[in-house]
Amino acid sequence: MSTLKDALDNLRHLRDSFLKKCDWTVLSDSQLSEAKINEWKIYRQSLRDLTSGLDTIEKVNTKLEIGEDGKYKNFPTKPE
């Protein structure tokens, strides 16, 4: 049986992997426009906020639901 701490740790690990995949967007040499940089900053902040207010395993599991397209339904949408 999973504890709330274990569930949050799992979600944070997954979230951190999403953040690592877009670290390049915040580097000074990324060559993105200011508008795109702002989109990525909002996305990254939304990822960091993903665990806010999660006080039950059920709420954590809701964040981990996968849609028919194979993507997490309740994760922020990555900029194009």
PDB file of N, CA, C and O in Angstrom:
ATOM      1  N   MET A   1       0.839  -1.190   0.000  1.00  0.00           N
ATOM      2  CA  MET A   1       0.000   0.000   0.000  1.00  0.00           C
ATOM      3  C   MET A   1       0.883   1.252   0.000  1.00  0.00           C
ATOM      4  O   MET A   1       1.819   1.372   0.790  1.00  0.00           O
ATOM      5  N   SER A   2       0.570   2.149  -0.875  1.00  0.00           N
ATOM      6  CA  SER A   2       1.348   3.377  -1.028  1.00  0.00           C
ATOM      7  C   SER A   2       0.898   4.431  -0.018  1.00  0.00           C
ATOM      8  O   SER A   2      -0.289   4.551   0.285  1.00  0.00           O
ATOM      9  N   THR A   3       1.851   5.178   0.489  1.00  0.00           N
ATOM     10  CA  THR A   3       1.522   6.282   1.379  1.00  0.00           C
ATOM     11  C   THR A   3       1.431   7.569   0.561  1.00  0.00           C
ATOM     12  O   THR A   3       1.873   7.615  -0.587  1.00  0.00           O
ATOM     13  N   LEU A   4       0.865   8.597   1.150  1.00  0.00           N
ATOM     14  CA  LEU A   4       0.792   9.894   0.486  1.00  0.00           C
ATOM     15  C   LEU A   4       2.193  10.391   0.151  1.00  0.00           C
ATOM     16  O   LEU A   4       2.411  10.928  -0.934  1.00  0.00           O
ATOM     17  N   LYS A   5       3.134  10.222   1.055  1.00  0.00           N
ATOM     18  CA  LYS A   5       4.509  10.650   0.804  1.00  0.00           C
ATOM     19  C   LYS A   5       5.087   9.924  -0.413  1.00  0.00           C
ATOM     20  O   LYS A   5       5.722  10.546  -1.264  1.00  0.00           O
ATOM     21  N   ASP A   6       4.868   8.619  -0.493  1.00  0.00           N
ATOM     22  CA  ASP A   6       5.365   7.843  -1.638  1.00  0.00           C
ATOM     23  C   ASP A   6       4.738   8.317  -2.942  1.00  0.00           C
ATOM     24  O   ASP A   6       5.423   8.451  -3.956  1.00  0.00           O
ATOM     25  N   ALA A   7       3.431   8.571  -2.911  1.00  0.00           N
ATOM     26  CA  ALA A   7       2.725   9.022  -4.111  1.00  0.00           C
ATOM     27  C   ALA A   7       3.242  10.393  -4.557  1.00  0.00           C
ATOM     28  O   ALA A   7       3.458  10.620  -5.748  1.00  0.00           O
ATOM     29  N   LEU A   8       3.439  11.303  -3.603  1.00  0.00           N
ATOM     30  CA  LEU A   8       3.976  12.624  -3.938  1.00  0.00           C
ATOM     31  C   LEU A   8       5.414  12.535  -4.451  1.00  0.00           C
ATOM     32  O   LEU A   8       5.788  13.245  -5.384  1.00  0.00           O
ATOM     33  N   ASP A   9       6.210  11.670  -3.847  1.00  0.00           N
ATOM     34  CA  ASP A   9       7.585  11.480  -4.316  1.00  0.00           C
ATOM     35  C   ASP A   9       7.594  10.990  -5.760  1.00  0.00           C
ATOM     36  O   ASP A   9       8.403  11.444  -6.569  1.00  0.00           O
ATOM     37  N   ASN A  10       6.698  10.068  -6.080  1.00  0.00           N
ATOM     38  CA  ASN A  10       6.590   9.548  -7.445  1.00  0.00           C
ATOM     39  C   ASN A  10       6.191  10.659  -8.416  1.00  0.00           C
ATOM     40  O   ASN A  10       6.773  10.787  -9.494  1.00  0.00           O
ATOM     41  N   LEU A  11       5.202  11.456  -8.031  1.00  0.00           N
ATOM     42  CA  LEU A  11       4.754  12.559  -8.877  1.00  0.00           C
ATOM     43  C   LEU A  11       5.869  13.587  -9.055  1.00  0.00           C
ATOM     44  O   LEU A  11       6.083  14.078 -10.164  1.00  0.00           O
ATOM     45  N   ARG A  12       6.575  13.916  -7.987  1.00  0.00           N
ATOM     46  CA  ARG A  12       7.679  14.877  -8.081  1.00  0.00           C
ATOM     47  C   ARG A  12       8.791  14.364  -8.989  1.00  0.00           C
ATOM     48  O   ARG A  12       9.370  15.131  -9.759  1.00  0.00           O
ATOM     49  N   HIS A  13       9.087  13.086  -8.902  1.00  0.00           N
ATOM     50  CA  HIS A  13      10.110  12.497  -9.762  1.00  0.00           C
ATOM     51  C   HIS A  13       9.705  12.636 -11.231  1.00  0.00           C
ATOM     52  O   HIS A  13      10.521  13.015 -12.070  1.00  0.00           O
ATOM     53  N   LEU A  14       8.461  12.332 -11.533  1.00  0.00           N
ATOM     54  CA  LEU A  14       7.963  12.466 -12.895  1.00  0.00           C
ATOM     55  C   LEU A  14       7.994  13.919 -13.335  1.00  0.00           C
ATOM     56  O   LEU A  14       8.449  14.228 -14.437  1.00  0.00           O
ATOM     57  N   ARG A  15       7.511  14.814 -12.478  1.00  0.00           N
ATOM     58  CA  ARG A  15       7.514  16.247 -12.768  1.00  0.00           C
ATOM     59  C   ARG A  15       8.923  16.756 -13.026  1.00  0.00           C
ATOM     60  O   ARG A  15       9.147  17.542 -13.946  1.00  0.00           O
ATOM     61  N   ASP A  16       9.870  16.308 -12.212  1.00  0.00           N
ATOM     62  CA  ASP A  16      11.262  16.731 -12.377  1.00  0.00           C
ATOM     63  C   ASP A  16      11.821  16.292 -13.722  1.00  0.00           C
ATOM     64  O   ASP A  16      12.625  17.004 -14.323  1.00  0.00           O
ATOM     65  N   SER A  17      11.398  15.118 -14.202  1.00  0.00           N
ATOM     66  CA  SER A  17      11.874  14.667 -15.511  1.00  0.00           C
ATOM     67  C   SER A  17      11.327  15.566 -16.619  1.00  0.00           C
ATOM     68  O   SER A  17      12.020  15.818 -17.605  1.00  0.00           O
ATOM     69  N   PHE A  18      10.100  16.049 -16.470  1.00  0.00           N
ATOM     70  CA  PHE A  18       9.529  16.994 -17.436  1.00  0.00           C
ATOM     71  C   PHE A  18      10.302  18.311 -17.403  1.00  0.00           C
ATOM     72  O   PHE A  18      10.565  18.905 -18.449  1.00  0.00           O
ATOM     73  N   LEU A  19      10.662  18.765 -16.211  1.00  0.00           N
ATOM     74  CA  LEU A  19      11.425  20.007 -16.082  1.00  0.00           C
ATOM     75  C   LEU A  19      12.810  19.871 -16.717  1.00  0.00           C
ATOM     76  O   LEU A  19      13.274  20.784 -17.400  1.00  0.00           O
ATOM     77  N   LYS A  20      13.462  18.745 -16.495  1.00  0.00           N
ATOM     78  CA  LYS A  20      14.799  18.546 -17.058  1.00  0.00           C
ATOM     79  C   LYS A  20      14.777  18.573 -18.581  1.00  0.00           C
ATOM     80  O   LYS A  20      15.716  19.053 -19.216  1.00  0.00           O
ATOM     81  N   LYS A  21      13.700  18.057 -19.159  1.00  0.00           N
ATOM     82  CA  LYS A  21      13.599  18.012 -20.621  1.00  0.00           C
ATOM     83  C   LYS A  21      13.495  19.404 -21.241  1.00  0.00           C
ATOM     84  O   LYS A  21      13.745  19.571 -22.435  1.00  0.00           O
ATOM     85  N   CYS A  22      13.130  20.396 -20.442  1.00  0.00           N
ATOM     86  CA  CYS A  22      13.000  21.746 -21.002  1.00  0.00           C
ATOM     87  C   CYS A  22      13.927  22.745 -20.319  1.00  0.00           C
ATOM     88  O   CYS A  22      13.713  23.954 -20.412  1.00  0.00           O
ATOM     89  N   ASP A  23      14.941  22.256 -19.644  1.00  0.00           N
ATOM     90  CA  ASP A  23      15.936  23.150 -19.034  1.00  0.00           C
ATOM     91  C   ASP A  23      16.574  24.068 -20.073  1.00  0.00           C
ATOM     92  O   ASP A  23      16.897  25.217 -19.774  1.00  0.00           O
ATOM     93  N   TRP A  24      16.753  23.570 -21.278  1.00  0.00           N
ATOM     94  CA  TRP A  24      17.402  24.341 -22.337  1.00  0.00           C
ATOM     95  C   TRP A  24      16.674  25.652 -22.625  1.00  0.00           C
ATOM     96  O   TRP A  24      17.287  26.599 -23.118  1.00  0.00           O
ATOM     97  N   THR A  25      15.382  25.722 -22.327  1.00  0.00           N
ATOM     98  CA  THR A  25      14.597  26.915 -22.658  1.00  0.00           C
ATOM     99  C   THR A  25      14.951  28.119 -21.802  1.00  0.00           C
ATOM    100  O   THR A  25      14.645  29.253 -22.170  1.00  0.00           O
ATOM    101  N   VAL A  26      15.588  27.887 -20.673  1.00  0.00           N
ATOM    102  CA  VAL A  26      15.910  28.997 -19.777  1.00  0.00           C
ATOM    103  C   VAL A  26      17.392  29.356 -19.798  1.00  0.00           C
ATOM    104  O   VAL A  26      17.849  30.177 -19.002  1.00  0.00           O
ATOM    105  N   LEU A  27      18.134  28.742 -20.705  1.00  0.00           N
ATOM    106  CA  LEU A  27      19.543  29.078 -20.844  1.00  0.00           C
ATOM    107  C   LEU A  27      19.692  30.372 -21.631  1.00  0.00           C
ATOM    108  O   LEU A  27      18.871  30.681 -22.495  1.00  0.00           O
ATOM    109  N   SER A  28      20.721  31.109 -21.333  1.00  0.00           N
ATOM    110  CA  SER A  28      20.908  32.411 -21.977  1.00  0.00           C
ATOM    111  C   SER A  28      21.143  32.291 -23.481  1.00  0.00           C
ATOM    112  O   SER A  28      20.919  33.258 -24.210  1.00  0.00           O
ATOM    113  N   ASP A  29      21.582  31.146 -23.958  1.00  0.00           N
ATOM    114  CA  ASP A  29      21.841  30.977 -25.392  1.00  0.00           C
ATOM    115  C   ASP A  29      20.752  30.156 -26.100  1.00  0.00           C
ATOM    116  O   ASP A  29      21.019  29.555 -27.141  1.00  0.00           O
ATOM    117  N   SER A  30      19.558  30.123 -25.564  1.00  0.00           N
ATOM    118  CA  SER A  30      18.489  29.288 -26.123  1.00  0.00           C
ATOM    119  C   SER A  30      17.965  29.788 -27.466  1.00  0.00           C
ATOM    120  O   SER A  30      17.377  29.009 -28.216  1.00  0.00           O
ATOM    121  N   GLN A  31      18.161  31.059 -27.787  1.00  0.00           N
ATOM    122  CA  GLN A  31      17.732  31.673 -29.043  1.00  0.00           C
ATOM    123  C   GLN A  31      16.215  31.664 -29.238  1.00  0.00           C
ATOM    124  O   GLN A  31      15.730  31.722 -30.368  1.00  0.00           O
ATOM    125  N   LEU A  32      15.485  31.592 -28.156  1.00  0.00           N
ATOM    126  CA  LEU A  32      14.029  31.709 -28.229  1.00  0.00           C
ATOM    127  C   LEU A  32      13.639  33.180 -28.164  1.00  0.00           C
ATOM    128  O   LEU A  32      14.351  33.998 -27.581  1.00  0.00           O
ATOM    129  N   SER A  33      12.504  33.501 -28.766  1.00  0.00           N
ATOM    130  CA  SER A  33      11.997  34.868 -28.657  1.00  0.00           C
ATOM    131  C   SER A  33      11.541  35.109 -27.221  1.00  0.00           C
ATOM    132  O   SER A  33      11.322  34.168 -26.458  1.00  0.00           O
ATOM    133  N   GLU A  34      11.404  36.372 -26.870  1.00  0.00           N
ATOM    134  CA  GLU A  34      10.954  36.716 -25.509  1.00  0.00           C
ATOM    135  C   GLU A  34       9.577  36.124 -25.226  1.00  0.00           C
ATOM    136  O   GLU A  34       9.308  35.670 -24.114  1.00  0.00           O
ATOM    137  N   ALA A  35       8.709  36.130 -26.232  1.00  0.00           N
ATOM    138  CA  ALA A  35       7.359  35.565 -26.073  1.00  0.00           C
ATOM    139  C   ALA A  35       7.432  34.064 -25.780  1.00  0.00           C
ATOM    140  O   ALA A  35       6.719  33.564 -24.910  1.00  0.00           O
ATOM    141  N   LYS A  36       8.286  33.355 -26.501  1.00  0.00           N
ATOM    142  CA  LYS A  36       8.438  31.908 -26.286  1.00  0.00           C
ATOM    143  C   LYS A  36       9.065  31.622 -24.929  1.00  0.00           C
ATOM    144  O   LYS A  36       8.674  30.679 -24.241  1.00  0.00           O
ATOM    145  N   ILE A  37      10.037  32.438 -24.552  1.00  0.00           N
ATOM    146  CA  ILE A  37      10.650  32.267 -23.233  1.00  0.00           C
ATOM    147  C   ILE A  37       9.586  32.393 -22.147  1.00  0.00           C
ATOM    148  O   ILE A  37       9.571  31.612 -21.195  1.00  0.00           O
ATOM    149  N   ASN A  38       8.703  33.367 -22.286  1.00  0.00           N
ATOM    150  CA  ASN A  38       7.627  33.547 -21.306  1.00  0.00           C
ATOM    151  C   ASN A  38       6.681  32.356 -21.289  1.00  0.00           C
ATOM    152  O   ASN A  38       6.237  31.941 -20.218  1.00  0.00           O
ATOM    153  N   GLU A  39       6.363  31.794 -22.458  1.00  0.00           N
ATOM    154  CA  GLU A  39       5.502  30.602 -22.513  1.00  0.00           C
ATOM    155  C   GLU A  39       6.146  29.447 -21.746  1.00  0.00           C
ATOM    156  O   GLU A  39       5.487  28.750 -20.975  1.00  0.00           O
ATOM    157  N   TRP A  40       7.434  29.263 -21.973  1.00  0.00           N
ATOM    158  CA  TRP A  40       8.147  28.192 -21.287  1.00  0.00           C
ATOM    159  C   TRP A  40       8.247  28.460 -19.792  1.00  0.00           C
ATOM    160  O   TRP A  40       8.160  27.522 -18.998  1.00  0.00           O
ATOM    161  N   LYS A  41       8.426  29.702 -19.390  1.00  0.00           N
ATOM    162  CA  LYS A  41       8.475  30.025 -17.956  1.00  0.00           C
ATOM    163  C   LYS A  41       7.146  29.692 -17.283  1.00  0.00           C
ATOM    164  O   LYS A  41       7.125  29.153 -16.177  1.00  0.00           O
ATOM    165  N   ILE A  42       6.047  30.011 -17.946  1.00  0.00           N
ATOM    166  CA  ILE A  42       4.721  29.705 -17.405  1.00  0.00           C
ATOM    167  C   ILE A  42       4.532  28.192 -17.294  1.00  0.00           C
ATOM    168  O   ILE A  42       4.037  27.692 -16.284  1.00  0.00           O
ATOM    169  N   TYR A  43       4.927  27.477 -18.333  1.00  0.00           N
ATOM    170  CA  TYR A  43       4.830  26.012 -18.333  1.00  0.00           C
ATOM    171  C   TYR A  43       5.649  25.421 -17.189  1.00  0.00           C
ATOM    172  O   TYR A  43       5.167  24.559 -16.454  1.00  0.00           O
ATOM    173  N   ARG A  44       6.880  25.883 -17.044  1.00  0.00           N
ATOM    174  CA  ARG A  44       7.751  25.353 -16.000  1.00  0.00           C
ATOM    175  C   ARG A  44       7.208  25.672 -14.601  1.00  0.00           C
ATOM    176  O   ARG A  44       7.300  24.843 -13.695  1.00  0.00           O
ATOM    177  N   GLN A  45       6.644  26.872 -14.426  1.00  0.00           N
ATOM    178  CA  GLN A  45       6.053  27.205 -13.133  1.00  0.00           C
ATOM    179  C   GLN A  45       4.837  26.329 -12.865  1.00  0.00           C
ATOM    180  O   GLN A  45       4.623  25.893 -11.734  1.00  0.00           O
ATOM    181  N   SER A  46       4.049  26.071 -13.886  1.00  0.00           N
ATOM    182  CA  SER A  46       2.885  25.191 -13.739  1.00  0.00           C
ATOM    183  C   SER A  46       3.313  23.782 -13.336  1.00  0.00           C
ATOM    184  O   SER A  46       2.641  23.133 -12.536  1.00  0.00           O
ATOM    185  N   LEU A  47       4.423  23.313 -13.886  1.00  0.00           N
ATOM    186  CA  LEU A  47       4.941  22.007 -13.473  1.00  0.00           C
ATOM    187  C   LEU A  47       5.360  22.032 -12.007  1.00  0.00           C
ATOM    188  O   LEU A  47       5.069  21.102 -11.255  1.00  0.00           O
ATOM    189  N   ARG A  48       6.046  23.107 -11.604  1.00  0.00           N
ATOM    190  CA  ARG A  48       6.478  23.197 -10.205  1.00  0.00           C
ATOM    191  C   ARG A  48       5.278  23.280  -9.256  1.00  0.00           C
ATOM    192  O   ARG A  48       5.348  22.807  -8.122  1.00  0.00           O
ATOM    193  N   ASP A  49       4.187  23.876  -9.718  1.00  0.00           N
ATOM    194  CA  ASP A  49       2.979  24.010  -8.895  1.00  0.00           C
ATOM    195  C   ASP A  49       2.115  22.757  -8.895  1.00  0.00           C
ATOM    196  O   ASP A  49       1.114  22.697  -8.181  1.00  0.00           O
ATOM    197  N   LEU A  50       2.483  21.769  -9.677  1.00  0.00           N
ATOM    198  CA  LEU A  50       1.665  20.570  -9.874  1.00  0.00           C
ATOM    199  C   LEU A  50       1.306  19.862  -8.571  1.00  0.00           C
ATOM    200  O   LEU A  50       0.225  19.284  -8.469  1.00  0.00           O
ATOM    201  N   THR A  51       2.173  19.894  -7.590  1.00  0.00           N
ATOM    202  CA  THR A  51       1.934  19.169  -6.340  1.00  0.00           C
ATOM    203  C   THR A  51       1.217  20.009  -5.278  1.00  0.00           C
ATOM    204  O   THR A  51       0.894  19.505  -4.202  1.00  0.00           O
ATOM    205  N   SER A  52       0.971  21.280  -5.577  1.00  0.00           N
ATOM    206  CA  SER A  52       0.311  22.153  -4.596  1.00  0.00           C
ATOM    207  C   SER A  52      -1.099  21.663  -4.283  1.00  0.00           C
ATOM    208  O   SER A  52      -1.873  21.341  -5.184  1.00  0.00           O
ATOM    209  N   GLY A  53      -1.412  21.613  -3.012  1.00  0.00           N
ATOM    210  CA  GLY A  53      -2.760  21.264  -2.571  1.00  0.00           C
ATOM    211  C   GLY A  53      -3.090  19.785  -2.635  1.00  0.00           C
ATOM    212  O   GLY A  53      -4.234  19.398  -2.398  1.00  0.00           O
ATOM    213  N   LEU A  54      -2.126  18.964  -2.947  1.00  0.00           N
ATOM    214  CA  LEU A  54      -2.386  17.521  -3.011  1.00  0.00           C
ATOM    215  C   LEU A  54      -2.209  16.922  -1.621  1.00  0.00           C
ATOM    216  O   LEU A  54      -1.087  16.732  -1.153  1.00  0.00           O
ATOM    217  N   ASP A  55      -3.326  16.630  -0.973  1.00  0.00           N
ATOM    218  CA  ASP A  55      -3.257  16.137   0.399  1.00  0.00           C
ATOM    219  C   ASP A  55      -3.851  14.742   0.573  1.00  0.00           C
ATOM    220  O   ASP A  55      -4.022  14.265   1.695  1.00  0.00           O
ATOM    221  N   THR A  56      -4.163  14.092  -0.555  1.00  0.00           N
ATOM    222  CA  THR A  56      -4.627  12.701  -0.505  1.00  0.00           C
ATOM    223  C   THR A  56      -4.015  11.934  -1.671  1.00  0.00           C
ATOM    224  O   THR A  56      -3.640  12.522  -2.685  1.00  0.00           O
ATOM    225  N   ILE A  57      -3.920  10.639  -1.521  1.00  0.00           N
ATOM    226  CA  ILE A  57      -3.401   9.794  -2.599  1.00  0.00           C
ATOM    227  C   ILE A  57      -4.311   9.895  -3.818  1.00  0.00           C
ATOM    228  O   ILE A  57      -3.835   9.866  -4.953  1.00  0.00           O
ATOM    229  N   GLU A  58      -5.609  10.014  -3.591  1.00  0.00           N
ATOM    230  CA  GLU A  58      -6.557  10.119  -4.700  1.00  0.00           C
ATOM    231  C   GLU A  58      -6.282  11.359  -5.546  1.00  0.00           C
ATOM    232  O   GLU A  58      -6.350  11.296  -6.774  1.00  0.00           O
ATOM    233  N   LYS A  59      -5.975  12.479  -4.907  1.00  0.00           N
ATOM    234  CA  LYS A  59      -5.663  13.707  -5.645  1.00  0.00           C
ATOM    235  C   LYS A  59      -4.372  13.543  -6.444  1.00  0.00           C
ATOM    236  O   LYS A  59      -4.277  14.022  -7.574  1.00  0.00           O
ATOM    237  N   VAL A  60      -3.396  12.880  -5.871  1.00  0.00           N
ATOM    238  CA  VAL A  60      -2.144  12.625  -6.586  1.00  0.00           C
ATOM    239  C   VAL A  60      -2.429  11.736  -7.796  1.00  0.00           C
ATOM    240  O   VAL A  60      -1.949  12.005  -8.897  1.00  0.00           O
ATOM    241  N   ASN A  61      -3.208  10.681  -7.587  1.00  0.00           N
ATOM    242  CA  ASN A  61      -3.514   9.761  -8.677  1.00  0.00           C
ATOM    243  C   ASN A  61      -4.263  10.450  -9.810  1.00  0.00           C
ATOM    244  O   ASN A  61      -4.117  10.066 -10.970  1.00  0.00           O
ATOM    245  N   THR A  62      -5.066  11.469  -9.485  1.00  0.00           N
ATOM    246  CA  THR A  62      -5.764  12.231 -10.519  1.00  0.00           C
ATOM    247  C   THR A  62      -4.758  12.914 -11.441  1.00  0.00           C
ATOM    248  O   THR A  62      -4.960  12.969 -12.654  1.00  0.00           O
ATOM    249  N   LYS A  63      -3.686  13.429 -10.872  1.00  0.00           N
ATOM    250  CA  LYS A  63      -2.640  14.086 -11.679  1.00  0.00           C
ATOM    251  C   LYS A  63      -1.940  13.085 -12.600  1.00  0.00           C
ATOM    252  O   LYS A  63      -1.397  13.465 -13.637  1.00  0.00           O
ATOM    253  N   LEU A  64      -1.953  11.813 -12.221  1.00  0.00           N
ATOM    254  CA  LEU A  64      -1.236  10.789 -12.980  1.00  0.00           C
ATOM    255  C   LEU A  64      -2.104  10.079 -14.017  1.00  0.00           C
ATOM    256  O   LEU A  64      -1.648   9.142 -14.671  1.00  0.00           O
ATOM    257  N   GLU A  65      -3.352  10.522 -14.168  1.00  0.00           N
ATOM    258  CA  GLU A  65      -4.231   9.890 -15.157  1.00  0.00           C
ATOM    259  C   GLU A  65      -3.710  10.143 -16.565  1.00  0.00           C
ATOM    260  O   GLU A  65      -3.271  11.245 -16.893  1.00  0.00           O
ATOM    261  N   ILE A  66      -3.767   9.107 -17.387  1.00  0.00           N
ATOM    262  CA  ILE A  66      -3.289   9.191 -18.763  1.00  0.00           C
ATOM    263  C   ILE A  66      -4.489   9.133 -19.704  1.00  0.00           C
ATOM    264  O   ILE A  66      -5.374   8.289 -19.561  1.00  0.00           O
ATOM    265  N   GLY A  67      -4.496  10.051 -20.668  1.00  0.00           N
ATOM    266  CA  GLY A  67      -5.579  10.117 -21.641  1.00  0.00           C
ATOM    267  C   GLY A  67      -5.393   9.121 -22.772  1.00  0.00           C
ATOM    268  O   GLY A  67      -4.402   8.392 -22.821  1.00  0.00           O
ATOM    269  N   GLU A  68      -6.344   9.100 -23.664  1.00  0.00           N
ATOM    270  CA  GLU A  68      -6.303   8.196 -24.808  1.00  0.00           C
ATOM    271  C   GLU A  68      -5.102   8.469 -25.712  1.00  0.00           C
ATOM    272  O   GLU A  68      -4.633   7.579 -26.422  1.00  0.00           O
ATOM    273  N   ASP A  69      -4.613   9.700 -25.679  1.00  0.00           N
ATOM    274  CA  ASP A  69      -3.457  10.070 -26.508  1.00  0.00           C
ATOM    275  C   ASP A  69      -2.120   9.670 -25.867  1.00  0.00           C
ATOM    276  O   ASP A  69      -1.057   9.916 -26.436  1.00  0.00           O
ATOM    277  N   GLY A  70      -2.183   9.050 -24.679  1.00  0.00           N
ATOM    278  CA  GLY A  70      -0.972   8.597 -23.999  1.00  0.00           C
ATOM    279  C   GLY A  70      -0.285   9.664 -23.171  1.00  0.00           C
ATOM    280  O   GLY A  70       0.789   9.426 -22.618  1.00  0.00           O
ATOM    281  N   LYS A  71      -0.895  10.845 -23.079  1.00  0.00           N
ATOM    282  CA  LYS A  71      -0.312  11.944 -22.310  1.00  0.00           C
ATOM    283  C   LYS A  71      -1.044  12.072 -20.977  1.00  0.00           C
ATOM    284  O   LYS A  71      -2.186  11.638 -20.825  1.00  0.00           O
ATOM    285  N   TYR A  72      -0.353  12.680 -20.021  1.00  0.00           N
ATOM    286  CA  TYR A  72      -0.976  12.916 -18.718  1.00  0.00           C
ATOM    287  C   TYR A  72      -2.061  13.974 -18.885  1.00  0.00           C
ATOM    288  O   TYR A  72      -1.792  15.087 -19.337  1.00  0.00           O
ATOM    289  N   LYS A  73      -3.288  13.614 -18.517  1.00  0.00           N
ATOM    290  CA  LYS A  73      -4.438  14.504 -18.738  1.00  0.00           C
ATOM    291  C   LYS A  73      -4.382  15.757 -17.890  1.00  0.00           C
ATOM    292  O   LYS A  73      -4.882  16.802 -18.306  1.00  0.00           O
ATOM    293  N   ASN A  74      -3.787  15.679 -16.714  1.00  0.00           N
ATOM    294  CA  ASN A  74      -3.841  16.792 -15.778  1.00  0.00           C
ATOM    295  C   ASN A  74      -2.484  17.457 -15.546  1.00  0.00           C
ATOM    296  O   ASN A  74      -2.256  18.086 -14.513  1.00  0.00           O
ATOM    297  N   PHE A  75      -1.593  17.310 -16.522  1.00  0.00           N
ATOM    298  CA  PHE A  75      -0.320  18.016 -16.510  1.00  0.00           C
ATOM    299  C   PHE A  75      -0.463  19.268 -17.378  1.00  0.00           C
ATOM    300  O   PHE A  75      -1.310  19.310 -18.270  1.00  0.00           O
ATOM    301  N   PRO A  76       0.351  20.273 -17.124  1.00  0.00           N
ATOM    302  CA  PRO A  76       0.321  21.461 -17.998  1.00  0.00           C
ATOM    303  C   PRO A  76       0.670  21.078 -19.445  1.00  0.00           C
ATOM    304  O   PRO A  76       1.368  20.095 -19.695  1.00  0.00           O
ATOM    305  N   THR A  77       0.174  21.870 -20.368  1.00  0.00           N
ATOM    306  CA  THR A  77       0.449  21.633 -21.783  1.00  0.00           C
ATOM    307  C   THR A  77       1.759  22.311 -22.167  1.00  0.00           C
ATOM    308  O   THR A  77       1.949  23.508 -21.950  1.00  0.00           O
ATOM    309  N   LYS A  78       2.648  21.520 -22.737  1.00  0.00           N
ATOM    310  CA  LYS A  78       3.965  22.026 -23.152  1.00  0.00           C
ATOM    311  C   LYS A  78       3.812  22.979 -24.344  1.00  0.00           C
ATOM    312  O   LYS A  78       3.055  22.693 -25.271  1.00  0.00           O
ATOM    313  N   PRO A  79       4.520  24.096 -24.321  1.00  0.00           N
ATOM    314  CA  PRO A  79       4.478  25.006 -25.465  1.00  0.00           C
ATOM    315  C   PRO A  79       4.983  24.331 -26.745  1.00  0.00           C
ATOM    316  O   PRO A  79       5.780  23.394 -26.701  1.00  0.00           O
ATOM    317  N   GLU A  80       4.513  24.819 -27.850  1.00  0.00           N
ATOM    318  CA  GLU A  80       4.940  24.283 -29.160  1.00  0.00           C
ATOM    319  C   GLU A  80       6.274  24.884 -29.555  1.00  0.00           C
ATOM    320  O   GLU A  80       6.803  24.564 -30.620  1.00  0.00           O
TER     321      GLU A  80
END
